[in-house]
């Protein structure tokens, strides 16, 4: 995705997610993984506004957090500063990582990898992540499981009234599937009179266990384990909300 697609949505992105609830839901999964690999350093290759990276830094880990969007990185710096052990970088997830590693864990969560334009970009991104971690380290990817969605109708997930810098705002978000692609539909409307509003549709890929496994193996990964959620439940293609990959190097 072009960086410009997200540059003016950082306020909306932060506002429409219940971050304390989300991080509390995911934290135990990360802690178990980090403990298994003896993690002291983390590379977050699509960090958004930096919520995960800041949490990992609070756990006394060295963190490098990158995002293609300069506005997302600017907001992360504004929110968390750049203390020792926490570094923010403008970089796409399929671009080479500078010699600041190797890292113990590289991760790409929040459905970010599925926003790649094609499978070749996904494979390049996985290759860069595996190259950035040490032998014995791990790569973690979380994407939405497209295949649980019925084709066609939009599943509306959120209708939220909030206050943004421009004033009171209504955010409506939905997701639907069309063939092998999914679409996130976003409507953002001011509640002033007259009410400015905008709509966006962002496409994402439907990724499969077998293709991800082959990509990992071609990139030098040793094994690939899949989960259907952050409680480490088994992945079920027709039912799981998430597709979570843990690849060991």
C-alpha positions as a Markdown table, in Angstrom:
| # | Residue | x | y | z |
|---|---|---|---|---|
| 1 | Unk | 0.0 | 0.0 | 0.0 |
| 2 | Unk | 1.3 | 3.5 | -0.7 |
| 3 | Unk | 2.3 | 5.4 | 2.4 |
| 4 | Unk | -0.1 | 8.2 | 1.5 |
| 5 | Unk | -3.1 | 5.9 | 1.9 |
| 6 | Unk | -2.5 | 5.9 | 5.7 |
| 7 | Unk | -0.8 | 9.3 | 6.3 |
| 8 | Unk | -4.0 | 11.1 | 7.0 |
| 9 | Unk | -5.7 | 8.3 | 8.8 |
| 10 | Unk | -3.4 | 8.0 | 11.9 |
| 11 | Unk | -6.0 | 9.8 | 14.1 |
| 12 | Unk | -8.8 | 7.5 | 12.9 |
| 13 | Unk | -6.6 | 4.4 | 13.3 |
| 14 | Unk | -5.8 | 5.2 | 16.9 |
| 15 | Unk | -9.4 | 6.2 | 17.8 |
| 16 | Unk | -11.2 | 3.2 | 16.4 |
| 17 | Unk | -9.2 | 0.6 | 18.4 |
| 18 | Unk | -9.6 | -0.1 | 22.1 |
| 19 | Unk | -5.9 | -0.3 | 22.6 |
| 20 | Unk | -5.8 | -1.3 | 26.3 |
| 21 | Unk | -8.3 | -4.1 | 25.6 |
| 22 | Unk | -6.4 | -5.3 | 22.5 |
| 23 | Unk | -3.0 | -5.3 | 24.0 |
| 24 | Unk | -4.2 | -7.1 | 27.1 |
| 25 | Unk | -5.8 | -9.7 | 24.9 |
| 26 | Unk | -2.5 | -10.3 | 22.9 |
| 27 | Unk | 0.1 | -9.8 | 25.6 |
| 28 | Unk | 0.2 | -13.3 | 27.0 |
| 29 | Unk | 0.8 | -14.7 | 23.5 |
| 30 | Unk | 3.8 | -12.4 | 23.0 |
| 31 | Unk | 5.2 | -13.2 | 26.4 |
| 32 | Unk | 5.1 | -16.9 | 25.8 |
| 33 | Unk | 6.8 | -16.6 | 22.5 |
| 34 | Unk | 9.4 | -14.2 | 23.8 |
| 35 | Unk | 10.2 | -16.6 | 26.7 |
| 36 | Unk | 10.5 | -19.6 | 24.4 |
| 37 | Unk | 13.2 | -17.9 | 22.2 |
| 38 | Unk | 14.9 | -15.9 | 25.0 |
| 39 | Unk | 13.9 | -12.7 | 23.4 |
| 40 | Unk | 15.8 | -9.5 | 24.2 |
| 41 | Unk | 15.2 | -7.6 | 21.0 |
| 42 | Unk | 12.2 | -7.1 | 18.7 |
| 43 | Unk | 11.8 | -5.8 | 15.2 |
| 44 | Unk | 8.2 | -4.5 | 14.4 |
| 45 | Unk | 8.1 | -4.1 | 10.6 |
| 46 | Unk | 4.7 | -2.4 | 10.3 |
| 47 | Unk | 4.3 | -0.6 | 13.6 |
| 48 | Unk | 1.5 | 1.9 | 12.8 |
| 49 | Unk | 1.4 | 4.4 | 15.7 |
| 50 | Unk | 3.7 | 2.3 | 17.8 |
| 51 | Unk | 1.4 | 0.8 | 20.4 |
| 52 | Unk | 2.9 | -2.7 | 20.3 |
| 53 | Unk | 6.5 | -1.4 | 20.1 |
| 54 | Unk | 6.0 | 0.8 | 23.2 |
| 55 | Unk | 4.6 | -2.1 | 25.1 |
| 56 | Unk | 7.6 | -4.3 | 24.2 |
| 57 | Unk | 9.9 | -1.5 | 25.2 |
| 58 | Unk | 8.2 | -1.3 | 28.6 |
| 59 | Unk | 9.1 | -5.0 | 29.0 |
| 60 | Unk | 12.7 | -3.9 | 28.8 |
| 61 | Unk | 13.3 | -5.2 | 25.3 |
| 62 | Unk | 15.3 | -3.4 | 22.6 |
| 63 | Unk | 12.8 | -2.4 | 19.9 |
| 64 | Unk | 13.2 | -1.1 | 16.4 |
| 65 | Unk | 9.8 | -0.2 | 14.9 |
| 66 | Unk | 9.3 | 0.7 | 11.3 |
| 67 | Unk | 6.3 | 1.8 | 9.1 |
| 68 | Unk | 6.0 | 2.9 | 5.5 |
| 69 | Unk | 3.9 | 5.9 | 6.6 |
| 70 | Unk | 5.8 | 8.9 | 7.8 |
| 71 | Unk | 2.7 | 10.2 | 9.5 |
| 72 | Unk | 2.4 | 7.0 | 11.5 |
| 73 | Unk | 6.0 | 7.2 | 12.6 |
| 74 | Unk | 5.6 | 10.9 | 13.5 |
| 75 | Unk | 2.7 | 10.1 | 15.7 |
| 76 | Unk | 4.6 | 7.2 | 17.4 |
| 77 | Unk | 7.5 | 9.6 | 18.1 |
| 78 | Unk | 5.1 | 12.2 | 19.4 |
| 79 | Unk | 3.4 | 9.7 | 21.7 |
| 80 | Unk | 6.4 | 7.8 | 23.0 |
| 81 | Unk | 9.6 | 9.8 | 22.3 |
| 82 | Unk | 12.7 | 7.9 | 21.3 |
| 83 | Unk | 14.4 | 6.8 | 24.5 |
| 84 | Unk | 17.3 | 4.4 | 24.7 |
| 85 | Unk | 16.4 | 1.0 | 23.2 |
| 86 | Unk | 13.4 | 2.3 | 21.2 |
| 87 | Unk | 14.0 | 3.4 | 17.6 |
| 88 | Unk | 11.5 | 4.5 | 15.0 |
| 89 | Unk | 12.2 | 4.1 | 11.2 |
| 90 | Unk | 10.3 | 5.0 | 8.0 |
| 91 | Unk | 10.6 | 1.8 | 6.0 |
| 92 | Unk | 8.4 | -0.7 | 4.1 |
| 93 | Unk | 8.1 | -4.2 | 5.4 |
| 94 | Unk | 9.7 | -5.7 | 2.2 |
| 95 | Unk | 12.7 | -3.4 | 2.3 |
| 96 | Unk | 16.1 | -4.4 | 3.7 |
| 97 | Unk | 16.7 | -3.8 | 7.4 |
| 98 | Unk | 19.8 | -1.8 | 8.3 |
| 99 | Unk | 22.6 | -3.4 | 10.3 |
| 100 | Unk | 20.9 | -2.8 | 13.7 |
| 101 | Unk | 20.3 | -6.4 | 14.4 |
| 102 | Unk | 20.2 | -9.3 | 14.5 |
| 103 | Unk | 16.9 | -9.4 | 16.4 |
| 104 | Unk | 15.5 | -12.3 | 18.4 |
| 105 | Unk | 11.9 | -11.8 | 17.1 |
| 106 | Unk | 10.5 | -10.0 | 14.0 |
| 107 | Unk | 6.8 | -9.4 | 13.9 |
| 108 | Unk | 4.2 | -8.0 | 11.5 |
| 109 | Unk | 0.7 | -7.9 | 13.1 |
| 110 | Unk | -2.6 | -6.0 | 12.6 |
| 111 | Unk | -3.3 | -7.6 | 9.2 |
| 112 | Unk | -0.4 | -5.5 | 7.8 |
| 113 | Unk | 1.3 | -8.2 | 5.7 |
| 114 | Unk | -2.0 | -8.9 | 3.9 |
| 115 | Unk | -2.0 | -5.3 | 2.7 |
| 116 | Unk | 0.8 | -6.2 | 0.3 |
| 117 | Unk | -0.2 | -5.8 | -3.3 |
| 118 | Unk | 0.7 | -9.4 | -4.3 |
| 119 | Unk | 2.2 | -12.7 | -3.1 |
| 120 | Unk | 5.6 | -11.8 | -4.3 |
| 121 | Unk | 5.7 | -8.8 | -1.9 |
| 122 | Unk | 4.5 | -11.0 | 0.9 |
| 123 | Unk | 7.4 | -13.4 | 0.2 |
| 124 | Unk | 9.9 | -10.6 | 0.1 |
| 125 | Unk | 8.7 | -9.3 | 3.4 |
| 126 | Unk | 8.9 | -12.7 | 5.0 |
| 127 | Unk | 12.4 | -13.0 | 3.6 |
| 128 | Unk | 13.5 | -9.7 | 5.1 |
| 129 | Unk | 12.1 | -10.6 | 8.5 |
| 130 | Unk | 13.8 | -14.0 | 8.5 |
| 131 | Unk | 17.1 | -12.3 | 7.5 |
| 132 | Unk | 16.8 | -9.9 | 10.3 |
| 133 | Unk | 16.5 | -12.5 | 13.1 |
| 134 | Unk | 19.3 | -14.6 | 14.6 |
| 135 | Unk | 19.4 | -18.4 | 14.2 |
| 136 | Unk | 17.0 | -19.8 | 16.8 |
| 137 | Unk | 14.9 | -16.6 | 16.6 |
| 138 | Unk | 11.3 | -16.3 | 15.4 |
| 139 | Unk | 9.1 | -14.5 | 13.0 |
| 140 | Unk | 5.5 | -13.7 | 13.9 |
| 141 | Unk | 2.8 | -12.7 | 11.5 |
| 142 | Unk | -0.9 | -12.1 | 12.2 |
| 143 | Unk | -3.5 | -11.4 | 9.4 |
| 144 | Unk | -7.2 | -11.6 | 9.1 |
| 145 | Unk | -8.5 | -15.0 | 8.0 |
| 146 | Unk | -10.4 | -14.0 | 4.8 |
| 147 | Unk | -11.9 | -17.4 | 4.3 |
| 148 | Unk | -14.3 | -17.2 | 7.2 |
| 149 | Unk | -16.1 | -14.4 | 5.5 |
| 150 | Unk | -19.1 | -15.1 | 3.2 |
| 151 | Unk | -18.5 | -13.7 | -0.3 |
| 152 | Unk | -20.3 | -10.4 | -1.1 |
| 153 | Unk | -22.1 | -8.8 | 1.9 |
| 154 | Unk | -20.2 | -6.4 | 4.1 |
| 155 | Unk | -19.8 | -7.4 | 7.7 |
| 156 | Unk | -20.0 | -4.1 | 9.6 |
| 157 | Unk | -17.8 | -4.3 | 12.7 |
| 158 | Unk | -17.8 | -0.8 | 14.2 |
| 159 | Unk | -19.9 | 2.3 | 14.4 |
| 160 | Unk | -18.2 | 4.6 | 16.8 |
| 161 | Unk | -18.6 | 8.2 | 17.9 |
| 162 | Unk | -15.4 | 9.9 | 19.0 |
| 163 | Unk | -13.6 | 13.2 | 19.1 |
| 164 | Unk | -10.8 | 13.8 | 16.7 |
| 165 | Unk | -8.7 | 17.0 | 16.3 |
| 166 | Unk | -11.2 | 18.2 | 13.7 |
| 167 | Unk | -14.1 | 17.7 | 16.1 |
| 168 | Unk | -16.8 | 15.1 | 16.8 |
| 169 | Unk | -16.6 | 12.3 | 14.3 |
| 170 | Unk | -18.5 | 9.1 | 13.5 |
| 171 | Unk | -16.4 | 6.1 | 12.3 |
| 172 | Unk | -18.0 | 3.2 | 10.5 |
| 173 | Unk | -15.9 | 0.2 | 9.6 |
| 174 | Unk | -16.7 | -3.1 | 7.8 |
| 175 | Unk | -15.0 | -5.9 | 6.0 |
| 176 | Unk | -16.1 | -8.2 | 3.1 |
| 177 | Unk | -14.7 | -10.7 | 0.7 |
| 178 | Unk | -14.7 | -10.7 | -3.1 |
| 179 | Unk | -13.0 | -13.8 | -4.5 |
| 180 | Unk | -9.4 | -14.0 | -3.1 |
| 181 | Unk | -9.3 | -10.5 | -1.9 |
| 182 | Unk | -10.9 | -8.8 | 1.1 |
| 183 | Unk | -11.8 | -5.1 | 1.5 |
| 184 | Unk | -11.9 | -3.0 | 4.6 |
| 185 | Unk | -14.6 | -0.3 | 4.1 |
| 186 | Unk | -14.2 | 2.9 | 6.2 |
| 187 | Unk | -16.5 | 5.8 | 6.5 |
| 188 | Unk | -15.4 | 8.8 | 8.5 |
| 189 | Unk | -18.0 | 11.6 | 8.9 |
| 190 | Unk | -17.8 | 14.8 | 11.0 |
| 191 | Unk | -20.9 | 15.6 | 13.1 |
| 192 | Unk | -20.8 | 19.4 | 12.5 |
| 193 | Unk | -23.1 | 21.2 | 10.1 |
| 194 | Unk | -22.2 | 20.9 | 7.3 |
| 195 | Unk | -20.6 | 17.5 | 8.0 |
| 196 | Unk | -17.4 | 16.7 | 6.0 |
| 197 | Unk | -17.1 | 13.1 | 5.3 |
| 198 | Unk | -14.9 | 10.6 | 3.4 |
| 199 | Unk | -15.0 | 6.9 | 2.5 |
| 200 | Unk | -12.1 | 4.6 | 1.8 |
| 201 | Unk | -11.8 | 1.0 | 0.7 |
| 202 | Unk | -8.5 | -0.8 | 1.4 |
| 203 | Unk | -8.0 | -4.2 | -0.2 |
| 204 | Unk | -6.1 | -7.1 | 1.5 |
| 205 | Unk | -5.0 | -10.6 | 0.4 |
| 206 | Unk | -6.4 | -13.9 | 1.4 |
| 207 | Unk | -3.3 | -15.9 | 2.6 |
| 208 | Unk | -3.2 | -19.6 | 2.9 |
| 209 | Unk | -1.3 | -21.9 | 5.3 |
| 210 | Unk | 0.4 | -23.9 | 2.5 |
| 211 | Unk | 1.6 | -20.9 | 0.6 |
| 212 | Unk | 3.0 | -19.2 | 3.7 |
| 213 | Unk | 4.7 | -22.4 | 4.7 |
| 214 | Unk | 6.4 | -22.6 | 1.3 |
| 215 | Unk | 7.5 | -19.0 | 1.5 |
| 216 | Unk | 9.0 | -19.5 | 4.9 |
| 217 | Unk | 10.9 | -22.6 | 3.8 |
| 218 | Unk | 12.2 | -20.8 | 0.6 |
| 219 | Unk | 13.4 | -17.9 | 2.8 |
| 220 | Unk | 15.4 | -20.2 | 5.1 |
| 221 | Unk | 12.9 | -20.7 | 7.9 |
| 222 | Unk | 13.1 | -24.0 | 9.7 |
| 223 | Unk | 9.5 | -24.6 | 10.6 |
| 224 | Unk | 6.1 | -22.9 | 10.5 |
| 225 | Unk | 3.3 | -23.2 | 13.1 |
| 226 | Unk | -0.2 | -21.7 | 12.7 |
| 227 | Unk | -2.8 | -20.6 | 15.2 |
| 228 | Unk | -6.4 | -19.3 | 14.8 |
| 229 | Unk | -6.0 | -16.7 | 17.6 |
| 230 | Unk | -4.0 | -15.4 | 20.4 |
| 231 | Unk | -5.0 | -18.1 | 22.8 |
| 232 | Unk | -3.0 | -20.5 | 20.5 |
| 233 | Unk | -6.2 | -22.3 | 19.4 |
| 234 | Unk | -5.8 | -24.4 | 16.2 |
| 235 | Unk | -6.3 | -22.6 | 12.9 |
| 236 | Unk | -9.5 | -23.6 | 11.2 |
| 237 | Unk | -9.8 | -22.1 | 7.7 |
| 238 | Unk | -13.6 | -21.8 | 7.7 |
| 239 | Unk | -14.0 | -20.4 | 11.2 |
| 240 | Unk | -10.9 | -18.8 | 12.7 |
| 241 | Unk | -10.9 | -15.0 | 12.9 |
| 242 | Unk | -7.1 | -14.8 | 12.7 |
| 243 | Unk | -4.4 | -16.6 | 10.9 |
| 244 | Unk | -1.2 | -16.4 | 13.0 |
| 245 | Unk | 2.1 | -17.7 | 11.8 |
| 246 | Unk | 5.1 | -18.4 | 14.0 |
| 247 | Unk | 8.2 | -19.3 | 11.9 |
| 248 | Unk | 11.4 | -20.4 | 13.5 |
| 249 | Unk | 14.8 | -19.7 | 12.0 |
